[in-house]
Amino acid sequence: MKVLLVEDDESIASQLAEALRAENFVVDIARNGEDGQHLGETGAYDVAVLDLGLPKVDGKSVLRAWRAAERLLPVLILTARDGWSEKVEGFKAGADDYLTKPFRTEELVMRLRALVRRAAGHAQTKIVCGPLSFDAQIGTFELDGLPLKLTALEWRVLSSLALRKEVVVTRLDLLERVYEGDAEVDSNSLEVIIARLRRKIGHDHIETVRGLGYRLTAGGQ
């Protein structure tokens, strides 16, 4: 799951990014509204966390620009403004959720996971594909009812596939959701991760669609 965090307070942004990365999120940070608007319009993100009081371009203007450009990524507004009128204006601009400062990081994580899950079209928190199940609300995988141990990179790839089960996910899409924007990526790193996952969950459950990408499938079950 990849998050665009648009927050000008360096301390808050660093703390949030650290907490989200600990929960296996991939995080890109924009320090002002201008950069945030550009990243949101051009990057592949599962969800955005958007502060309202931003330099250069304010948060509501950024959000309106994203929606005008038909960017459908779910957006959680993060702000110190707790007045009801501010919330109404945020929702009118196209926000999907709203969290006021101060807040608990655990609540932010749960809200973001819920937004990503619903945006992917899953009403239920648990996504099942053959013997594999993914609890999208708490972020855990089970295989045949037993906990599945995964590295951070394996989790990012498998969660991206699980949220789009039985649908082809392109190689580029997976790479963008596994690595942060400034990361140096080896050309065959994704194939190595896919190979490790196949050993853990079974080769039949991750299908290679030549020239397109990968698909998580229930296999022969």
C-alpha positions in Angstrom: 0.0 0.0 0.0 1.5 3.3 -1.1 0.7 6.6 0.7 1.2 10.2 -0.4 1.8 12.2 2.7 1.4 16.0 2.1 2.5 17.7 5.3 4.6 20.8 5.7 5.5 20.2 9.4 8.8 18.3 9.2 8.5 16.7 12.6 4.9 15.4 12.1 5.8 14.2 8.6 8.8 12.3 9.7 7.0 10.7 12.7 4.1 9.7 10.5 6.3 8.3 7.8 8.2 6.2 10.3 5.0 4.9 11.8 3.5 4.0 8.4 6.6 2.4 7.2 6.6 0.2 10.3 3.2 -1.0 9.2 4.6 -1.9 5.7 3.2 1.2 3.9 5.3 2.8 1.2 5.5 6.6 1.9 6.2 9.5 -0.4 6.3 12.9 1.3 5.5 16.3 -0.2 6.3 19.4 2.0 4.0 21.9 0.2 0.8 21.9 -1.8 2.4 22.5 -5.1 4.6 19.4 -4.9 1.7 17.4 -3.4 -0.6 18.3 -6.2 2.0 17.3 -8.8 2.7 13.9 -7.1 -1.0 13.2 -6.6 -1.7 13.9 -10.3 1.2 11.8 -11.7 2.1 9.1 -9.2 0.4 5.7 -8.4 -0.9 5.9 -4.8 -3.4 3.8 -2.9 -4.3 6.7 -0.5 -3.3 10.2 0.4 -3.0 12.0 3.7 -3.4 15.7 3.1 -2.9 18.6 5.5 -5.0 21.7 4.9 -2.6 24.4 6.0 0.1 24.0 3.3 2.5 26.6 1.8 2.3 27.5 -1.9 -1.1 25.9 -2.4 -3.6 25.1 0.4 -4.9 21.6 1.0 -8.4 22.2 -0.2 -7.1 23.6 -3.5 -4.9 20.6 -4.0 -7.8 18.3 -3.4 -10.1 20.1 -5.8 -7.3 20.0 -8.4 -6.9 16.2 -8.0 -10.7 15.7 -8.3 -10.8 18.0 -11.4 -8.1 15.9 -12.9 -10.3 12.8 -12.1 -7.7 11.4 -9.6 -9.8 8.9 -7.7 -7.4 8.0 -4.9 -9.0 8.1 -1.5 -8.0 11.2 0.6 -7.8 11.6 4.4 -7.6 15.2 5.5 -5.3 15.8 8.4 -5.6 19.1 10.1 -5.7 21.0 13.4 -8.9 22.7 12.3 -11.7 20.9 14.1 -14.6 23.2 13.3 -17.6 21.5 11.6 -17.6 24.1 8.8 -14.0 23.1 7.9 -15.0 19.5 7.8 -17.9 20.2 5.5 -15.7 22.2 3.2 -13.2 19.4 3.1 -15.8 16.8 2.2 -17.3 19.1 -0.4 -13.8 19.4 -2.0 -13.7 15.6 -2.3 -12.3 14.2 0.9 -13.1 10.7 2.0 -12.2 10.9 5.6 -11.1 13.5 8.2 -8.8 13.3 11.2 -8.0 16.2 13.5 -4.7 16.8 15.4 -3.7 15.5 17.9 -4.5 11.9 17.0 -3.3 8.4 17.6 -1.2 6.9 14.9 -3.0 3.6 15.3 -6.3 5.2 14.3 -4.7 6.8 11.3 -3.4 3.4 10.1 -6.7 1.7 10.6 -8.5 4.5 8.7 -6.1 4.4 5.8 -6.4 0.6 5.5 -10.2 0.9 5.5 -10.0 3.6 2.7 -7.7 1.4 0.6 -9.8 -1.7 1.1 -13.1 0.1 0.2 -11.5 1.8 -2.8 -10.4 -1.6 -4.1 -14.1 -2.7 -3.9 -14.0 -4.9 -0.8 -16.9 -4.5 1.6 -15.6 -7.2 4.0 -12.3 -6.8 5.8 -11.1 -10.3 5.0 -10.2 -11.1 1.4 -10.0 -14.8 0.5 -8.4 -16.3 -2.5 -8.1 -20.1 -2.4 -6.2 -21.1 0.7 -4.9 -17.6 1.2 -6.7 -15.0 3.3 -5.8 -11.4 3.9 -7.3 -9.3 6.7 -7.0 -5.9 5.1 -8.0 -4.1 8.3 -5.2 -5.4 10.5 -2.8 -6.3 7.7 -2.3 -10.1 8.4 -2.1 -13.0 6.0 -3.1 -16.6 6.7 -2.5 -19.7 4.6 -4.8 -22.7 5.2 -5.8 -21.0 8.5 -2.2 -20.5 9.8 -0.3 -17.2 10.0 1.9 -16.5 7.0 5.3 -14.9 7.7 6.4 -12.4 5.2 9.1 -9.8 4.8 8.1 -6.2 4.3 8.7 -6.4 0.5 6.8 -9.7 0.2 3.9 -8.2 2.2 3.7 -5.2 0.0 3.6 -7.3 -3.2 1.2 -9.8 -1.9 -1.2 -7.2 -0.4 -1.2 -5.4 -3.7 -2.1 -8.6 -5.5 -4.7 -9.6 -2.9 -6.5 -6.3 -3.1 -6.9 -6.9 -6.8 -7.3 -10.7 -6.7 -8.0 -12.4 -10.0 -7.0 -9.2 -11.8 -3.7 -8.6 -13.6 -1.5 -6.1 -11.8 1.2 -4.7 -14.0 4.8 -5.0 -13.2 5.2 -1.2 -13.1 2.2 -0.9 -10.7 3.7 -3.4 -8.3 7.1 -1.7 -8.4 5.6 1.7 -7.7 3.8 0.2 -4.7 6.8 -1.7 -3.3 9.5 1.0 -3.5 9.5 4.6 -2.6 10.2 7.2 -5.2 13.9 7.7 -4.6 14.8 4.0 -4.0 17.3 2.3 -6.3 15.7 -0.8 -7.6 17.5 -3.8 -9.2 16.0 -4.8 -12.5 15.0 -8.3 -11.4 14.1 -7.5 -7.8 10.3 -8.0 -8.3 10.9 -11.4 -9.9 12.9 -12.4 -6.9 10.1 -11.4 -4.5 7.5 -13.2 -6.7 9.6 -16.3 -6.6 9.8 -16.2 -2.8 6.1 -15.7 -2.5 5.4 -18.7 -4.8 7.5 -20.9 -2.6 5.5 -19.8 0.4 1.9 -19.9 -0.9 2.3 -22.3 -3.9 3.3 -21.7 -7.5 -0.3 -22.0 -8.9 -1.5 -19.0 -6.9 0.6 -16.3 -8.6 0.1 -16.4 -12.4 2.5 -14.6 -14.7 0.6 -12.9 -17.6 3.3 -12.5 -20.2 3.8 -8.9 -21.3 1.4 -7.6 -18.6 2.2 -8.5 -15.1 1.0 -10.9 -12.3 -2.4 -12.2 -11.0 -3.2 -13.7 -7.7 -5.6 -16.6 -8.3 -7.3 -19.3 -6.3 -5.6 -21.8 -8.6 -7.0 -25.3 -8.9 -9.0 -25.0 -5.7 
